[in-house]
Amino acid sequence: MSADVQVTGFGVRTAFGPGAEALRRGVFSGVPAFAPTTRFDTAPYRTPMAAAAPDGPDAVEDWALRHALAQCGTEAFDMAGLGPGTEAPVLLGVAGDCTSVTRYWRSDAGAPDTRRAADAVPARLAELLAERLKSTGPRLAFTNACVASAAAIIHACRLIASGRAEVAVCAGGYLVEEETFGKFDSGRALSRDGRVRPFSANRTGLLLGDGVAAVVLESAEHARRRGARPLAAVTGWGAATDAHHIAQPHPEGIGLTRAARQALRLAGDQDGDAVGYVNAHGTGTKYNDGAETRGLRAAFPRRAEAIPVSSTKSTTGHLLEAAGVVEFVITMLAVMDGVLPPTAGYDRPDPECDLDYVPGRPRPADLRRALTINAAFGGANTALVLERP
């Protein structure tokens, strides 16, 4: 069994707003945040829809990624009771501020603002976050797509479990912007009717969403010495790749199975007999959902049908590099509150997706252990086990 890693603070922002209460009002109530975005001209695209915070046409400028990361990191630090000068690695999952890139290439009024364009460099954002927190530890940026911030959490758990760090700050961020929106639109990955239906027979694709979060992890001994209150324990973690295709998962979800079984084995629960909920990757795309279902069946050979599984991307949208850490916070809230977030868009059973997807409405549960999983292009997969402390 792994050394005990505890969560002692977090900060989160999504299209529902800042903080846990916004998630409870939105994600845990099964209310999707999708609406036509006004951040850029969506006329050239197949859909105008996204789960973007309704801040007006300059939302990405007003709520710049570096600022949102700083806000969430500060909230997490404050909740954990940490102060300036804390020696803690700052580990960030991010692709950079793509809005700065777009503005750079479109600049036709003299020299572009290279200072803002620097925000497109992921390592620069990690530096800015560490500077804001006045953390003296090392800084590292993870850029492995939709598992980036989950990979940051896994790295932190390894550092703490091995004694190389006592405290770590893990964060991730993505804000809806035209650069990435256009790429997903051209790949025909976006749902055209403004709905995301994970695991449903009539699923037609994903929609993007705003998401930024930070969590403070520390060893149980360090938290005890400080008198910090643990919110949850991270008892297992795993990462694996199937390298099946540049964009599609392995049809049997073998990478996901390997990652989940690694995490469960580390948590001392090889077959997942104590898991009461899975926060799935659940993109609502044709290829992901069937493969993920088969991967979960292999990960839980004895009781897959008995474990509730839901996709919170049905409400938040796909948060890309931030998906891992935001869904980690959502899963932690499910454990803390004893409520399972629903799969909001599920409305038609699919024979190849035959698990309990918590359709439509939240569900009370005496939840002690949960698993959150993520996947990314290139066949990368991550899994994290959270428990009541």
VEXDREN-2710 file (C-alpha; in Angstrom, 1 decimal):
% VEXDREN-2710
k/r/px/py/pz
1/MET/0.0/0.0/0.0
2/SER/1.2/3.5/-0.8
3/ALA/2.3/6.0/1.8
4/ASP/-0.6/8.3/2.7
5/VAL/-0.8/11.4/0.6
6/GLN/-3.4/13.9/1.8
7/VAL/-5.3/16.8/0.2
8/THR/-5.3/19.8/2.5
9/GLY/-6.4/22.6/0.2
10/PHE/-7.9/23.4/-3.2
11/GLY/-9.1/26.2/-5.5
12/VAL/-11.3/25.7/-8.5
13/ARG/-13.0/27.8/-11.3
14/THR/-15.3/26.5/-14.1
15/ALA/-17.9/28.0/-16.3
16/PHE/-20.2/27.7/-13.2
17/GLY/-18.1/30.2/-11.3
18/PRO/-15.4/30.0/-8.6
19/GLY/-15.3/27.5/-5.7
20/ALA/-16.9/24.3/-4.6
21/GLU/-20.4/25.8/-4.2
22/ALA/-20.5/26.6/-7.9
23/LEU/-19.7/23.0/-8.7
24/ARG/-22.4/21.8/-6.3
25/ARG/-24.9/24.1/-8.0
26/GLY/-23.9/23.0/-11.5
27/VAL/-22.0/19.7/-11.8
28/PHE/-23.7/18.0/-8.9
29/SER/-27.1/19.3/-9.9
30/GLY/-26.7/17.9/-13.4
31/VAL/-27.1/21.4/-15.1
32/PRO/-24.9/21.8/-18.2
33/ALA/-23.0/25.1/-18.6
34/PHE/-23.2/25.1/-22.4
35/ALA/-24.1/28.3/-24.3
36/PRO/-23.1/30.2/-27.4
37/THR/-19.7/31.7/-26.7
38/THR/-19.0/35.3/-27.6
39/ARG/-15.3/35.3/-27.0
40/PHE/-14.6/35.1/-30.7
41/ASP/-16.6/34.9/-33.9
42/THR/-18.0/31.4/-34.2
43/ALA/-19.7/31.9/-37.6
44/PRO/-17.0/29.9/-39.4
45/TYR/-17.5/26.9/-37.2
46/ARG/-20.0/24.1/-37.0
47/THR/-21.2/25.1/-33.6
48/PRO/-21.0/28.2/-31.4
49/MET/-21.4/26.2/-28.1
50/ALA/-19.0/25.9/-25.2
51/ALA/-19.0/25.9/-21.4
52/ALA/-17.3/29.3/-21.1
53/ALA/-17.7/31.6/-18.2
54/PRO/-20.2/34.4/-19.2
55/ASP/-17.7/37.3/-18.8
56/GLY/-18.5/39.1/-22.1
57/PRO/-16.6/39.2/-25.3
58/ASP/-13.2/39.8/-23.7
59/ALA/-13.5/37.0/-21.1
60/VAL/-10.2/35.4/-21.9
61/GLU/-8.4/38.8/-21.6
62/ASP/-10.2/39.7/-18.3
63/TRP/-9.8/36.2/-16.9
64/ALA/-6.4/35.4/-18.3
65/LEU/-5.0/32.0/-17.6
66/ARG/-2.1/33.2/-15.5
67/HIS/-4.6/35.2/-13.3
68/ALA/-7.0/32.3/-12.9
69/LEU/-4.1/29.9/-12.0
70/ALA/-2.8/32.4/-9.4
71/GLN/-6.3/32.8/-7.9
72/CYS/-6.8/29.0/-7.6
73/GLY/-3.3/28.5/-6.3
74/THR/-3.7/31.2/-3.7
75/GLU/-7.1/29.7/-2.6
76/ALA/-5.5/26.3/-2.2
77/PHE/-2.6/27.6/-0.3
78/ASP/-4.8/29.6/2.0
79/MET/-7.2/26.7/2.6
80/ALA/-4.2/24.5/3.5
81/GLY/-2.8/27.1/5.8
82/LEU/0.5/27.5/4.0
83/GLY/2.3/30.8/3.7
84/PRO/5.0/32.5/1.6
85/GLY/8.3/30.7/1.5
86/THR/6.8/27.2/1.7
87/GLU/9.2/24.7/0.0
88/ALA/6.9/22.9/-2.4
89/PRO/7.2/21.8/-6.0
90/VAL/4.8/23.6/-8.3
91/LEU/3.6/21.1/-10.9
92/LEU/1.3/22.5/-13.6
93/GLY/-0.6/20.7/-16.4
94/VAL/-1.2/23.3/-19.2
95/ALA/-0.7/23.9/-22.9
96/GLY/-0.1/27.6/-22.5
97/ASP/-2.4/30.6/-23.2
98/CYS/-3.3/30.0/-26.8
99/THR/-5.1/33.3/-27.0
100/SER/-1.8/35.0/-26.8
101/VAL/-0.6/33.0/-29.8
102/THR/-3.7/33.9/-31.8
103/ARG/-3.2/37.6/-31.0
104/TYR/0.5/37.4/-31.8
105/TRP/-0.1/36.1/-35.3
106/ARG/-3.0/38.4/-36.0
107/SER/-1.1/41.5/-34.8
108/ASP/-1.0/44.1/-37.6
109/ALA/-0.4/47.3/-35.6
110/GLY/3.3/47.4/-35.3
111/ALA/5.2/45.0/-33.1
112/PRO/3.1/42.4/-31.2
113/ASP/3.0/42.2/-27.5
114/THR/5.7/39.6/-26.9
115/ARG/5.3/39.8/-23.2
116/ARG/1.8/38.4/-23.4
117/ALA/2.9/35.9/-26.0
118/ALA/5.3/34.5/-23.4
119/ASP/2.2/33.2/-21.6
120/ALA/1.9/30.7/-24.3
121/VAL/5.0/28.9/-22.9
122/PRO/3.8/26.3/-20.4
123/ALA/6.9/26.5/-18.3
124/ARG/6.5/30.3/-18.0
125/LEU/3.0/29.8/-16.5
126/ALA/4.5/27.4/-13.9
127/GLU/7.1/30.0/-13.0
128/LEU/4.4/32.7/-12.6
129/LEU/2.3/30.5/-10.4
130/ALA/5.3/29.7/-8.2
131/GLU/6.2/33.3/-8.0
132/ARG/2.7/34.3/-7.0
133/LEU/2.7/31.6/-4.2
134/LYS/6.3/32.6/-3.2
135/SER/7.1/28.9/-3.3
136/THR/10.8/27.9/-3.1
137/GLY/10.5/24.5/-4.6
138/PRO/11.1/23.3/-8.2
139/ARG/8.7/24.1/-11.0
140/LEU/7.6/21.7/-13.7
141/ALA/5.1/21.9/-16.5
142/PHE/3.3/18.8/-17.9
143/THR/2.0/19.2/-21.5
144/ASN/0.7/15.7/-22.2
145/ALA/-2.7/16.8/-23.4
146/CYS/-5.8/15.7/-21.5
147/VAL/-3.9/13.8/-18.8
148/ALA/-1.5/16.7/-18.1
149/SER/-2.8/17.9/-14.7
150/ALA/-3.5/14.3/-13.6
151/ALA/0.1/13.5/-14.5
152/ALA/1.1/16.4/-12.3
153/ILE/-0.8/15.0/-9.4
154/ILE/0.7/11.6/-9.9
155/HIS/4.2/13.0/-10.0
156/ALA/3.5/14.9/-6.8
157/CYS/2.2/11.7/-5.1
158/ARG/5.4/9.9/-6.1
159/LEU/7.6/12.7/-4.7
160/ILE/5.7/12.7/-1.4
161/ALA/5.5/8.9/-1.1
162/SER/9.3/8.6/-1.7
163/GLY/10.2/11.3/0.8
164/ARG/11.5/13.7/-1.8
165/ALA/8.9/16.3/-0.9
166/GLU/6.6/16.9/2.0
167/VAL/4.2/19.3/0.2
168/ALA/3.4/19.9/-3.5
169/VAL/1.1/22.2/-5.4
170/CYS/-0.6/20.7/-8.5
171/ALA/-2.6/22.8/-10.9
172/GLY/-4.0/22.8/-14.4
173/GLY/-5.8/25.2/-16.6
174/TYR/-7.6/25.7/-19.9
175/LEU/-9.8/28.5/-21.1
176/VAL/-11.9/28.2/-24.2
177/GLU/-10.2/30.1/-27.1
178/GLU/-10.4/30.1/-30.8
179/GLU/-7.1/28.3/-31.6
180/THR/-8.1/25.0/-30.0
181/PHE/-11.8/25.4/-30.7
182/GLY/-11.1/25.6/-34.4
183/LYS/-8.9/22.5/-34.3
184/PHE/-11.6/20.4/-32.6
185/ASP/-14.2/21.8/-34.9
186/SER/-12.2/20.9/-38.0
187/GLY/-11.8/17.4/-36.6
188/ARG/-15.6/17.0/-36.4
189/ALA/-15.2/16.3/-32.7
190/LEU/-17.7/18.9/-31.4
191/SER/-21.3/18.2/-30.8
192/ARG/-23.4/20.4/-33.1
193/ASP/-26.6/20.5/-31.1
194/GLY/-25.1/22.0/-27.9
195/ARG/-25.5/18.8/-25.8
196/VAL/-22.9/16.3/-24.6
197/ARG/-24.2/12.8/-24.1
198/PRO/-21.5/10.5/-22.7
199/PHE/-22.2/6.8/-22.9
200/SER/-25.5/7.4/-24.6
201/ALA/-26.4/5.8/-27.9
202/ASN/-27.1/9.1/-29.6
203/ARG/-23.8/10.8/-28.5
204/THR/-22.4/13.0/-31.2
205/GLY/-19.2/14.6/-29.7
206/LEU/-17.8/16.8/-27.0
207/LEU/-17.8/20.5/-26.2
208/LEU/-15.0/22.5/-24.7
209/GLY/-15.1/24.2/-21.3
210/ASP/-13.3/26.6/-19.0
211/GLY/-11.5/24.9/-16.1
212/VAL/-8.8/25.9/-13.7
213/ALA/-7.9/24.3/-10.4
214/ALA/-5.1/23.8/-7.9
215/VAL/-4.7/21.3/-5.1
216/VAL/-2.2/21.1/-2.2
217/LEU/-0.9/17.6/-1.5
218/GLU/1.2/16.7/1.5
219/SER/2.4/13.7/3.5
220/ALA/0.1/12.7/6.4
221/GLU/3.0/13.2/8.8
222/HIS/3.6/16.8/7.6
223/ALA/-0.1/17.6/7.7
224/ARG/-0.3/16.2/11.3
225/ARG/2.7/18.3/12.4
226/ARG/1.1/21.4/11.1
227/GLY/-2.3/20.6/12.5
228/ALA/-3.8/20.7/9.0
229/ARG/-7.2/19.2/8.3
230/PRO/-7.1/16.6/5.6
231/LEU/-9.9/16.8/3.0
232/ALA/-9.2/13.4/1.4
233/ALA/-6.4/10.9/1.0
234/VAL/-4.8/9.9/-2.3
235/THR/-4.0/6.2/-1.8
236/GLY/-3.4/5.0/-5.3
237/TRP/-2.1/6.3/-8.7
238/GLY/-1.3/4.8/-12.0
239/ALA/-0.3/5.8/-15.6
240/ALA/-0.1/3.7/-18.7
241/THR/-0.2/4.1/-22.5
242/ASP/-1.5/1.8/-25.2
243/ALA/0.1/3.8/-28.1
244/HIS/-2.7/2.5/-30.3
245/HIS/-3.5/5.6/-32.4
246/ILE/-2.7/9.3/-32.4
247/ALA/-6.2/10.2/-31.5
248/GLN/-8.3/7.1/-30.8
249/PRO/-8.1/4.9/-27.7
250/HIS/-7.4/1.2/-28.0
251/PRO/-10.8/-0.4/-28.7
252/GLU/-10.6/-2.5/-25.5
253/GLY/-9.3/0.4/-23.4
254/ILE/-6.2/-1.6/-22.4
255/GLY/-4.2/1.5/-21.4
256/LEU/-7.0/2.7/-19.1
257/THR/-7.2/-0.8/-17.5
258/ARG/-3.5/-0.9/-16.8
259/ALA/-3.5/2.6/-15.2
260/ALA/-6.6/1.8/-13.1
261/ARG/-5.2/-1.5/-11.9
262/GLN/-1.9/0.1/-11.0
263/ALA/-3.8/2.6/-8.9
264/LEU/-6.0/0.0/-7.3
265/ARG/-3.1/-2.2/-6.5
266/LEU/-1.2/0.6/-4.8
267/ALA/-4.3/1.4/-2.8
268/GLY/-4.4/-2.2/-1.6
269/ASP/-7.6/-3.0/-3.5
270/GLN/-6.4/-5.1/-6.5
271/ASP/-9.9/-5.8/-7.9
272/GLY/-11.6/-2.6/-6.8
273/ASP/-13.9/-4.2/-4.3
274/ALA/-14.0/-1.1/-2.2
275/VAL/-14.5/1.4/-5.0
276/GLY/-17.9/3.1/-4.8
277/TYR/-17.7/5.5/-7.7
278/VAL/-15.7/6.2/-10.9
279/ASN/-15.4/9.6/-12.4
280/ALA/-14.9/8.6/-16.0
281/HIS/-13.1/10.4/-18.8
282/GLY/-16.4/10.2/-20.7
283/THR/-16.0/12.6/-23.7
284/GLY/-19.3/11.7/-25.4
285/THR/-17.4/10.7/-28.6
286/LYS/-18.0/7.5/-30.6
287/TYR/-14.6/5.9/-29.9
288/ASN/-13.9/6.9/-26.3
289/ASP/-17.1/5.8/-24.5
290/GLY/-17.2/2.2/-25.7
291/ALA/-13.5/1.7/-25.2
292/GLU/-13.7/3.2/-21.7
293/THR/-16.6/0.9/-20.8
294/ARG/-14.6/-2.2/-21.9
295/GLY/-11.6/-0.9/-20.1
296/LEU/-13.5/-0.4/-16.8
297/ARG/-15.0/-3.9/-17.1
298/ALA/-11.5/-5.3/-17.3
299/ALA/-10.3/-3.1/-14.4
300/PHE/-13.2/-4.3/-12.2
301/PRO/-13.6/-8.0/-13.2
302/ARG/-15.9/-8.9/-10.4
303/ARG/-18.3/-6.0/-10.0
304/ALA/-18.2/-3.5/-12.9
305/GLU/-22.0/-3.5/-13.1
306/ALA/-22.3/-2.6/-9.4
307/ILE/-20.1/0.5/-9.6
308/PRO/-21.7/3.9/-10.5
309/VAL/-19.8/5.7/-13.3
310/SER/-20.4/9.2/-14.5
311/SER/-19.0/11.8/-16.8
312/THR/-18.9/15.3/-15.5
313/LYS/-17.9/16.6/-18.9
314/SER/-21.6/16.4/-19.6
315/THR/-21.9/19.6/-17.5
316/THR/-18.4/21.3/-17.5
317/GLY/-17.4/20.4/-21.1
318/HIS/-14.0/19.0/-21.8
319/LEU/-11.4/20.9/-19.9
320/LEU/-8.4/19.5/-21.9
321/GLU/-5.2/19.9/-19.8
322/ALA/-7.2/20.9/-16.8
323/ALA/-9.6/17.9/-16.9
324/GLY/-7.5/15.8/-14.5
325/VAL/-7.3/18.3/-11.7
326/VAL/-10.8/19.7/-11.9
327/GLU/-12.3/16.2/-12.0
328/PHE/-10.0/15.3/-9.1
329/VAL/-11.7/18.1/-7.1
330/ILE/-15.1/17.0/-8.3
331/THR/-14.4/13.4/-7.2
332/MET/-13.1/14.6/-3.9
333/LEU/-16.3/16.6/-3.3
334/ALA/-18.3/13.5/-4.1
335/VAL/-16.4/11.6/-1.4
336/MET/-16.7/14.5/1.1
337/ASP/-20.4/15.1/0.5
338/GLY/-21.6/11.6/-0.2
339/VAL/-23.3/12.6/-3.5
340/LEU/-22.5/11.2/-6.9
341/PRO/-22.5/13.8/-9.8
342/PRO/-24.8/12.6/-12.7
343/THR/-24.1/12.1/-16.4
344/ALA/-26.3/15.0/-17.4
345/GLY/-26.7/14.2/-21.1
346/TYR/-27.4/10.5/-20.9
347/ASP/-30.8/9.7/-22.5
348/ARG/-30.6/6.5/-24.6
349/PRO/-28.9/3.2/-23.6
350/ASP/-26.2/1.9/-25.9
351/PRO/-25.5/-1.9/-25.9
352/GLU/-21.7/-1.3/-26.0
353/CYS/-22.0/1.1/-22.9
354/ASP/-23.7/-1.1/-20.4
355/LEU/-22.7/0.2/-16.9
356/ASP/-24.5/2.3/-14.3
357/TYR/-23.9/5.9/-15.6
358/VAL/-25.9/7.8/-12.9
359/PRO/-28.2/9.3/-15.6
360/GLY/-29.6/12.7/-15.2
361/ARG/-29.8/13.3/-11.5
362/PRO/-27.4/13.3/-8.5
363/ARG/-27.4/10.2/-6.3
364/PRO/-26.7/10.0/-2.5
365/ALA/-24.1/7.5/-1.7
366/ASP/-22.1/6.3/1.4
367/LEU/-18.9/6.8/-0.5
368/ARG/-15.6/5.9/1.0
369/ARG/-13.3/5.3/-2.0
370/ALA/-13.5/6.6/-5.6
371/LEU/-11.5/6.4/-8.8
372/THR/-11.0/9.2/-11.3
373/ILE/-9.6/8.4/-14.7
374/ASN/-8.4/10.4/-17.7
375/ALA/-7.2/9.7/-21.2
376/ALA/-5.4/11.7/-23.9
377/PHE/-4.4/11.6/-27.5
378/GLY/-1.5/9.3/-28.2
379/GLY/-2.9/6.6/-25.8
380/ALA/-2.0/8.1/-22.5
381/ASN/-4.1/7.2/-19.4
382/THR/-4.1/8.1/-15.8
383/ALA/-5.9/6.9/-12.7
384/LEU/-6.2/8.2/-9.1
385/VAL/-7.8/6.7/-6.0
386/LEU/-9.3/9.1/-3.4
387/GLU/-10.6/8.1/0.0
388/ARG/-12.1/9.6/3.1
389/PRO/-9.2/10.6/5.4
END
